[in-house]
């Protein structure tokens, strides 16, 4: 027995998908639910599509609460305003919420009195493959050829599927599309009894919540799990806690409980980081879940993780009454348009088409945290492209002219819809490119870098040494950027890399912030 077998969750806002393909039958005096082939696939396809383009009402309510908070910073308000606009664009069902459309993940709880043909996992996999192929989503899964070589799977499989057996005659599902940026912020610590006092736990959480930083697109849903019969159970509960599965738990659960007092403490700790909703302020997190589990006397695993502003989690179920999926908001304009803000302030602007040196001169008097509008030509390159460029430098001693001529934007877009210039397009985590920066700057490249999140400590020093800048753009607003800020886009190198190919794009009035300036100063 564990917390996973005895969970209680809040009552969900379900809509009926279908009444067909599910029947109740009696065997030896017991009632069983029989599920026909194709029913699980239909539910899964509906869920994966919904979480790519739409959000639940609770997500909008959380953002609106930040907008209405008189203590929210100007940057908090600007980020949340962009996220609301992004959700409006995504709700048209063309450009997904985020360019990283994630790993298809399902946790399911199958009642012991549920009968299927045994194709449960296959149906979920086929559903994921179909949706990632037919919608404008991004293939992000890499398949290893050997220890160091790999290729894109080309269909976003494999998925992560975990099915547990519970009592009853219902089949319940939690569908996730988890992006790499927020997954990378999951941390597991092997602690001991010495952590389990007010002072030690407060100090531990203060240190490690600040380390999460802003690269995973806050405001976050933050989870902390303390204890567990194994580190593996701890991490599973962490993943599940970003849904509402444990929200109905009391503080007297034999196998674990949700601690609402420490949730308030965690939210306050996050506020005191002053990192805010990406560029400084109060709202690093929207809410928190703190789960306390039993533990072995000699072990105390602790995990911390986040779900990003593209909070793609939906519940579904198959019961004797039919097939159900949690509701999303298909037309958010009905209740959020009145909250959108219009800025009348004058914002400095930079045109990259006037040359790198001119752009650096324009940025020279802007301190970290200052907003700037960007226009002109940039090249787009991220992890694999940077590795290729490093190989090219090592082999030839040179880098391409375009890499020296233009700023570099770390990004990898989703698939391009026929009606759009580019697919959903947002910044990726800058820190993954940090190992290449010094080599590239020494050859006159990466003088202006665009991405999201905090970076290694040496980046500020390198920006000072090479008279360079790191600028942050809003994470989680990929549909908005694709729709309003990209004028043109073309692949110019490594086309075989798909979304990792190098692109040359022209941007117009893209909102950004100075993160690291050319004097060694950093926002974070």
Phi, psi and omega in degrees: 000141177209177179304330183288337179270343185239024184291153170229134182239166180292162176291127185262157179269089184266153167239149182282125177269316183195150173255358187265152176087004177231129180220151174264134177229158180249130176228119180052041176080002179250144179272129179237150174259122178257125181249122181285158175303141176096340182291314180296321179296318180298315179297316182295319179298316180299319182292313182296325178290314182300316185286349177277335187237341189231159179237160176282158182301325182298329178293316178296321180297322177296317178295317181297324177299322177294317179298328183272353181283117181295344180267000177295141178283166176301322180289324173305311183296319182294318180295312182295322176301318178295321179294323176295315178298321178300317180294326176297316180293316182296329183294351173285350175079020181247304179262118181294162183305320185225150178292328175272093185280005160088176171268127177292120186227136179224127165252127183232151180233105187263123178297146181294342178255034176249131182245129173226178178281354181096006181262024186305308183294318180299319181294321178293317179299316180294325177297314179298314180300317182296315183291318179292335178279319189269340178259173184273055183258171186251136173276117186240356186273129182253132182255125181285136170269321171210196185300327186243345181257144180205167179217157176289136183294337178080003177214008181067009170270156010279157171266164172258117184230126182228116181244120179253150178265128177230178178280165173101186182235040173233155177241111182253148185226145166236119182259133177233151162233098189260121179282158182296325183298315180282325176300323182294346180268007175281130179230139175242131180237132176266097186255193182217182179305332182300339179282339193272063168211160189304312185294313183293317182292319177300314179297317180298312182292323179299315180294315190273335173291321177297325180295337179302321179069201187241007187290343183263021173068067171288171009289137188267161157261111188259136178235141175228128177237126183242120181102195182126143179291347175201160175297330180294318177295319180304313182291326177295317178296322177302312181298315182293330185292343177285349167269191180260019190299328182256009187293338180271002182289146174264178180269019180234021182292132182297326186255012179141161180207164176265127184257099184289332178295314179289336174296319177295322178296318181296318178299318179294320177300317179297320179297322184288348173293335182065014178286330177066196183277044171120319187232035178101135179147211191253334196249068172292327179233152174269321180202175182216152172233126176240117183246128178252126184242159169298163182210159169292144185301333182261005184224149173211078177293141177227131177234150177226133179205168182226154163248134191279185182295336170273076189280085189263083180220126179223144176259150175215165177205154172240120184228174177302337181277344181144195183251127188232148175224142180298141183290147169237168179267109181276338180227074185294342182299338183298330183229359179248343184304323183292345181267349184293141184257146174244125182271130177254004184282153176278126183243131177301151181229155178225134176249111184292341180288352176269007174103151182299314183297320178295319179297318179295323176297320179293326181278346193303326185260013180258122181279159176307137183098347180280142181273147177211142177265130184251137174221162177108194188267134173224158172258147183248120180208138178229214195310298188290323177298320177296321178296319178296316180297322178295320177297318179297319179295318181294323184279325187245343184077009182226161174234155183300149180300321182296333180286333178274330188282328188238157169298160179244132180250120178278108182197161176213102189288161169285177181299145182279121172291153180300332186268358188239160177290322182209160175285174178311133196218110178222168183289149173259172184294119186295325190300334180293339179267357185303322182298343184264343194299313184298316179299317183289318179297324179297341178252020174081014181250170178057035180287329173231120183243136178241134178187209177221152170092169178284162185229176177299154185299331185284348182295320178298319179295320179294320177299322177292315183296322186252016177052060188228171182223147167244122182248138178258135172249164188289122176277143179093004181243042189294321178293321179297315180297315180299322185280321191249342189242345182259121183269322179205160181205135176212144176281130182240351180199149176054052182300335181293349182275000177063235182294344178270000178298154176280130180241153168248120180237156172247126181248160180221120175053046177280123180290131176214171179228143172289123178256306175238125182263183184274014179243008178091007180267149180222141178298324186263000000 
